[in-house]
């Protein structure tokens, strides 16, 4: 569907499934809202209709974002490491770990949460422009941390 997305077939399938579920839910909400418009009710009914409208807007936003991703919209974002980049890191006192950088957590396959790093996280942002062999310092809510960047492989 368009440009190279850096997604595996499994990831694309998972996003397509989520899109199908969102579209089904969107159609259900639209039908409910249309039914609300045809009946006269009290303030509670109006509040329910307002909530469904807000839910519908959120679903539409998610559908647009996922469609954008599948169309190749996950390409390089200025100021962020490219989506799909693989990095090998060594945290102090630990063994090296390979991580994959993603732009959205929804791109993370089940079971790979510990090896996924979002590009806009403190560490993800600190890796921008870095080279293998560098020690990277980054700030987290728990304070300043360091990691050694052993390898970086662009998608």
Buried (B, 14 or more C-beta within 10 A) or exposed (E): EEEEBBBEEEBBEBBEEBBEEBEEBBEEBEEBBEEBEEEEEEEEEEEBBEEBEEBBEEBBEBBEBBBEBBEBBBBBEEEBBBBBBBBBBBEEEEEEBEBBBBBBEBBBBEEEEEEBBBBEBBBBBBBEEBEEEBEBEBEEEEEEBEBBBBEBEEB
